[in-house]
Amino acid sequence: MKTLPLRLMPGADLRRALEAALAEHGAEAGFVLQGIGSLQPVLLRLAGAETTVAPEGSVELLTLAGSVAPGASHLHASVCDAAGRVLGGHLGYGSTVLTTAEVLLVLLPDWAFSREPDTATGYAELVVRRR
């Protein structure tokens, strides 16, 4: 296990930047332990929903956690708007860093993550393999 603290710059697609950081370090599996920052826009898929929602304006990223894999990440985020309303869900591609994102990424060099259809759930679920 290797820790990788990151500061992502304005304009970065948060999810794609984390997948790129994983690839840059030759890893195929990782976990976000925590992340904070600001986003505009943010795209979240709420529990049980098929489509994403995009709250208006900028939001503070309060928490970020989940698994990271090449093109197959599963990240949950909670965000807060200027009125203090909190919303959380699955972080979508296109969620863009506004001023900063500070993320602690853990790389798992001995493992590979992928997502494959699971007949029990009907979703593409995490598959863990030793490299």
C-alpha positions as CSV (number, residue, x, y, z in Angstrom):
1,M,0.0,0.0,0.0
2,K,1.3,3.4,-0.9
3,T,-0.3,6.8,0.0
4,L,-0.5,9.5,-2.5
5,P,-1.6,13.0,-1.3
6,L,-2.9,15.1,-4.2
7,R,-3.8,18.7,-4.9
8,L,-5.9,18.9,-8.0
9,M,-6.0,22.1,-9.9
10,P,-8.9,24.3,-11.1
11,G,-10.6,22.9,-14.2
12,A,-9.7,19.2,-13.5
13,D,-12.4,16.6,-13.9
14,L,-12.1,15.1,-10.4
15,R,-12.9,11.5,-11.3
16,R,-10.7,11.5,-14.4
17,A,-7.8,13.1,-12.5
18,L,-7.9,10.4,-9.9
19,E,-7.9,7.7,-12.5
20,A,-5.0,9.4,-14.3
21,A,-3.0,9.7,-11.0
22,L,-3.6,5.9,-10.5
23,A,-2.3,5.2,-14.0
24,E,0.7,7.5,-13.7
25,H,1.9,5.5,-10.8
26,G,1.4,2.1,-12.6
27,A,-1.5,1.0,-10.3
28,E,-4.8,-0.6,-11.3
29,A,-6.4,-0.3,-7.9
30,G,-6.8,2.4,-5.3
31,F,-9.0,3.9,-2.7
32,V,-9.8,7.5,-1.8
33,L,-9.6,7.9,1.9
34,Q,-10.8,11.4,2.0
35,G,-11.2,14.5,-0.2
36,I,-12.2,18.1,0.3
37,G,-12.3,21.1,-2.0
38,S,-14.7,23.0,-4.3
39,L,-16.5,22.0,-7.5
40,Q,-18.5,23.6,-10.2
41,P,-20.3,21.8,-11.7
42,V,-20.8,18.7,-9.7
43,L,-22.7,15.7,-11.1
44,L,-24.2,13.3,-8.6
45,R,-26.3,10.2,-9.1
46,L,-28.6,9.8,-6.2
47,A,-29.5,6.4,-4.6
48,G,-31.7,4.4,-6.9
49,A,-31.7,7.0,-9.7
50,E,-30.7,6.4,-13.3
51,T,-29.6,10.0,-14.1
52,T,-27.4,12.6,-12.4
53,V,-28.4,15.8,-10.8
54,A,-26.2,19.0,-11.1
55,P,-26.9,21.5,-8.2
56,E,-26.7,25.1,-9.5
57,G,-23.5,27.1,-8.7
58,S,-20.4,26.2,-6.8
59,V,-20.3,23.6,-4.0
60,E,-17.9,22.7,-1.3
61,L,-16.7,19.1,-1.4
62,L,-17.2,17.9,2.2
63,T,-16.3,14.2,1.8
64,L,-15.1,12.0,-1.0
65,A,-14.4,8.3,-0.7
66,G,-14.5,5.1,-2.7
67,S,-12.6,2.8,-5.1
68,V,-10.5,4.0,-8.1
69,A,-9.8,1.9,-11.1
70,P,-8.9,2.6,-14.7
71,G,-12.3,3.8,-16.2
72,A,-14.2,2.0,-13.4
73,S,-14.2,4.1,-10.3
74,H,-16.9,4.1,-7.7
75,L,-16.8,7.3,-5.7
76,H,-19.3,8.8,-3.3
77,A,-19.3,12.5,-2.5
78,S,-21.1,14.8,-0.2
79,V,-21.3,18.5,-1.1
80,C,-22.7,21.7,0.4
81,D,-24.1,24.7,-1.3
82,A,-23.9,28.3,-0.2
83,A,-27.1,28.0,1.9
84,G,-25.6,25.0,3.8
85,R,-27.8,22.4,2.1
86,V,-25.9,19.0,1.9
87,L,-26.4,16.6,-1.0
88,G,-24.6,13.3,-1.6
89,G,-24.4,10.5,-4.1
90,H,-22.2,8.8,-6.7
91,L,-19.7,11.3,-8.2
92,G,-20.0,11.5,-12.0
93,Y,-17.5,12.4,-14.7
94,G,-17.6,16.1,-15.4
95,S,-17.5,17.1,-11.8
96,T,-14.9,19.9,-12.1
97,V,-12.5,21.3,-9.6
98,L,-13.3,25.0,-9.0
99,T,-10.4,26.2,-6.8
100,T,-8.8,23.1,-5.3
101,A,-9.4,19.5,-4.4
102,E,-7.2,17.9,-1.8
103,V,-7.4,14.2,-1.9
104,L,-5.6,11.3,-0.1
105,L,-5.4,8.4,-2.6
106,V,-4.1,5.0,-1.5
107,L,-2.5,2.9,-4.2
108,L,-2.7,-0.9,-4.0
109,P,0.0,-2.0,-6.4
110,D,-0.6,-5.8,-5.9
111,W,-4.2,-5.6,-6.9
112,A,-6.4,-4.8,-9.9
113,F,-10.0,-3.5,-9.7
114,S,-12.5,-3.8,-12.5
115,R,-16.3,-3.6,-12.8
116,E,-18.2,-6.5,-14.2
117,P,-21.9,-7.4,-14.5
118,D,-23.3,-9.1,-11.4
119,T,-26.5,-11.1,-12.0
120,A,-27.4,-10.9,-8.3
121,T,-27.6,-7.1,-8.3
122,G,-28.1,-6.2,-11.9
123,Y,-25.2,-3.7,-11.8
124,A,-21.5,-3.7,-12.7
125,E,-19.9,-4.5,-9.4
126,L,-16.3,-4.5,-8.1
127,V,-14.1,-7.4,-9.0
128,V,-10.8,-7.7,-7.1
129,R,-7.9,-9.6,-8.6
130,R,-4.3,-10.0,-7.5
131,R,-1.8,-8.7,-10.1
